[in-house]
Amino acid sequence: MPRGLLALFLLGVVFVPWAVTGCDSSDSAPDGAAAPGAYLYQASAGAEPSIRTGWSSNIPDPALVVAWLVYRAEFYGFPAEHGYLIDVRGQQTLSDYSDSRGGSGLTAEAYNRNFTYTRYGQQQTGSIAASYSRPDLVAGRTYYYRARRVVKPNSGAPPLTGAAQASALTVDPFDALSQPSDPAGPVTYIVPATPTAPTDGLQTADPTSMTFNWTTGAGADEYQVRVYDNASVAGNPVMVSPVIRPAGTTGSYAYAPGGRGLLRATTTYYWTVGSRKLGEAPPDCAGESGWLKSQVRQFRTTEYPPGTP
C-alpha cells in the first residue's frame, strides 16, 4: 500500500473547511486547539528518545470529537494531506502524543469507525476510514507535526467558537474536518552521545585533573559533561562543564581546577554527557528539562596528591 494513503469520508457529511475570519494566528490550531510544541523525551539516561507533542481542545463540547489525524514531515510548511499522515487516534483529546522510533515503519495501518450524530433532529450515521504508514524516525533529521480533527456535526448546537490563540475562529457545525494546526517543531531526532573516558568503573581517577571524552550523536551540536554523586544522575550535578561544541565526531572536556576542586577524594561519582540541538526546545530526561542524557558511567577518585592545598 502506498505510503500515507488516506481514504477519509463521512456518510451524509459534507467536507467543508472551517470558516475562519481574521487571519491573525486564527488557524494556529485545529478548532481552537493549542499545540505545546515538539520536543525529545527520554524515560531515563541513555534510553532511546521519542518525540512528544500534542494538542488541547478548547471547544465547548469535546464529546463531538470523533478522531485526530496526525501528520509529520521534514519541512515547516508542509500541507496536512494524506501523503504525510502517520497516525489516526479515535479519541476526544490528544494533549500528549508520542512518536517513537522502531514503530510501524512502512507497514500499512488501518483505521475504521462509524459514528452517529444529530442533524435537524434526526440521527445520522457517519464513518471515517483511513490507511496510512509511519516511516521510522531517522537520527539527525528534523521533523514537524500537524493535526486535524474529525468532529460530529450537530445542527442543534450553536457555532463553536475557539478561544485563546484562535479567538477569531468560528466553526460551522455541519463541517466535519477541521483546519490543520500550524506545524509544531522543529525537533531533531538525536542519538545520545557515547562516553568513552574515563573508563567505566575506573578506580584511580585523579580528583584534581581528569579528561572526559565521548563520541557525538547524530543530530546534536551542543554537549555538556555532568557529574553526579548518585547512580540515578538526578538532582543537582556536583560538577558541570561549559557547553562544548565539537567540530567532529568526538568531544572532550578537561577538568583541571588545581588544588581541591569540586570532586572529593576517595568518592564514587557517576557521569553522563548531555546532548541538545541549538535553537530547539530542550529535551526532557525523566522530568529534567535541558539535555538528552547518555548512558551513565562510573569512576572513583583517589586520595589527593601529597601537598595539595
N, C-alpha and C positions, 0 to 999 in steps of 0.2 A: 504494500500500500504506500502511495507517495507520502513523503514527509509532510506532516501538518495538514493533511486533507481534512476539511471540515464540511460536514453536512449539517446545517442548523436550520430548523424550521419550526414554526408554530402553526398548528391547525386552527384556522379561524382567527388568526392574529396577523396583523399587517406589520412588517418590519419597517418602521419609520424612525429615523434618528430623533432623539430628544430635541425639543425646541429650546434653543439657547438664545438669550438676549443679553447683550453686554458681554463682550468677549474678554474682559479683564480677568484672566485666570478662571473663567467660569467652567471650562472643561478640564480643569486640573485633576479631576477625579470623577469616576462614573456616578452620576446622580448624587452628587454631594459627598462621595466617598473620598477620604483623605489617605494617601499613601505615606507611611512613616519613613520611606526611603529604603534603600537596599544596602546590606552590609554583610560581612563574613561573620559566621557564628561557629564557635569551636566548643564542644562539650567539655574538653579537658586538654591540657597541654599535650601537643603532639598529635592530637586527633585530626582526622580528615575533616576539613571545614565544610560547611554548607553555606548557601546564600539565603538570607532571610529578608523578606519584605512583607507587605500586607496592605490591606485596605479596610477602612472602617466606614460603616454606613451611617448617614445622618437622616435617612428618610423616616417619616413618622411611623411607618408600618413595615418593619423588616420581614414580617411573615410573607410579604408579597414576593420576596426574592426566591427565585427557583434555583439558580445556579450562578457560578462565577466562571468566566473564561480567562485564562492566564496566558500571556504571550511573552516571548523572550527573543531578543535579537542582540547583535553586536554593534549597533549604531543607534544614536539617540532618537532620530526622528522616524523610526520605523512605523509602518501602518499596523494597526491592530486587526490584522486579517488572518485568514486561515493558514497561510504559509508559515506563520510564526506562532501558532497555537501549540502550547506544550502541556496544557492541563485543563481539565474541567472538574469543578468541585460542586457537588449538589448540596450546598449549604447556604444559610442565610447570611453569615458573616465570614470574612476572610481576613481577619486582623493580623494573623501570623502565618505567613506562607513560607515554606522551606523548599529550596531546590538543591538537591544533593547529587553528587557525582556517583556514578555506578547505578543509576536508576534504570529506566526502561530502555535507554539508548534509542535506537531506531525502530524498536518493536512497536507496532501499531497498538494504540489503546482505543477503547470504545466507551462511549457514554450514551445511555438512552434513558429517557424518563418522560412519563406522561404526567400531566397535572391538570387540575380543574380550576376555573376562575369564574367569576360572575360578570356577565355583560348584559346590560339592560334588564336586570332582574332574572336572567336565565343562566343556568350553569352551562359553561362551555368546556370543552376538552382541548388542551394543547399538548404539544410534545416537543422535546428537544433531543436531537441525535447528533453526536459528534464523533469523528475519528481523528486521531492526532498521534504525534510521536514526540518524544522528548530527547533530543540529541544530548549526549553526555557533555558535561562541563569540561572545558579544556584549561589546564593550568596556563596562566599568563594571559588569557583572553579577558576582555572587558565586556560586561553584559548590562542590559537594561530590561526592565519589566513593565508591562502594561496589563490592565484588567478591564473587562466589561462584565456587566451583569445582565442576566435574563430575569425579568420581573413579570409577575402575573398581572395582566390588565385587570382593572376593577373600575368600571364606569360609575359605580356608586360612590367612589371616594373623590375628594377634592384634588385638584392638581398637586403633585408632590413638589415641594419647593426645597431646594438644597439650602445649606447653611454654611457658615464659615467661609472657606475658600470658594465655594460655589454659590455665593449669595444671589447671583443673577440667574441661576439655572432654574428653569421651570420644566416640568415633565408632564407630557400628555399621558394620562393613564391608559390610553389604548396602545401605547407603544410597548414593546417587549425587550428590545435590545438597547442597552444604554450606550451613551457616548463612552469612548475609551478614556481611561485615565491618562494623564501625562506620564512620560516614561519615568520610572524610579531607577536611580542609578546616577553615575556609573559605579559598578562594583567589579573589581578584577579578581578572578579566582586565583588564589595564591597557594602554592605548596609551602608548608612550613620549612624553615631552614634546618640544616642538619649540623649539630655541634660536633666538632672533631677534636678539639683540645681545650682544656686539659682532658686527658683520657678519663673515661668514666670509671669512678672508683679509685682514682689516684689518691694515695695516702701520704704523699710527700710534697704537697703544694706549699710554696713559699708565701706566707701571708703578706709579704711586703712587695712582691713582684710576681706577676703572673700574666700570661698572654692567652686570650681566648680566641679561638679560631672556629670558623664554621663555613659550611657550603651554603650558598644562597639558594633561595627557592624561586621558581618561575613566578613572575608577576609582581614581586615586591621590589621596592627601590630604597627603602629605609629599614635599618636594623638597630637593635639595642640589646646589649647584654644585661641580664637582670639576675642577681644572686640573692638567694633566699636562705633562711635558716630553718625552713620546713619543707618536707618532701612534696607537699601539695602545691608548692610555689604559689601560695595565696597570700593576700595581705600586702604589707609594705615590704619591698625588697631591702636587703641590707646594703646592697651596692647596685647602682645603675650607671651604665656607661653613657657617654654622649650618644646622640643619634649618628649612626655610621651609614655612609652611602658608598658601598663598594663599587668599583668600576668593572669588576669581572665576576667570576663565579664563586669567589671566596671572599670572606670578610675576616677582619681581625681587630682586636682591641687589646692594647697593652695596659694592664693595671699596674702602676708603679708609683704609689703615693710617697714612698720613702718613709722610714720610721714605722710607727704604729698607725696603720691606716684604718680603714673601715672593717677589714677582716681580722677576726680574733685568731690567736694561736690555738692549736690542737682542737679545732672545731670542724664539724662536718657541715658542708654547705651544698646547696642544690642550685643549679643554674639553667637558664633557658636563654634562647635568642628570640627576641620578638621581631616580627615582620609586619610591614604595612605598606600601602601604596599611597604616596603623597597626593593630597588633594581629594581623597575619597573618605567616606565615612569610616571611622576607626573600627577595626574588628572587635568582636566581643568574645572573650575566652571565659566560659563558665561564669558570666556575670561581671567580669572585669573588662571594661572597655579600654581600648587603646592599641593592643598588639595581638597578633596571631602568634601563639607560643610554639616553640619547638618541643621535641622530646626533652625530658628532664635528665640532666647529667649530674653526677655527684663527685665531690672531691673533699679531702680532709687536709687541713693546714697543719704544718709542723710548728715547732716552737720558734719564737722569734730568734733571729741570729744573735749571737753574743754582741753586746754593745749597742743594740738598737735602742734608741731613746724612747 
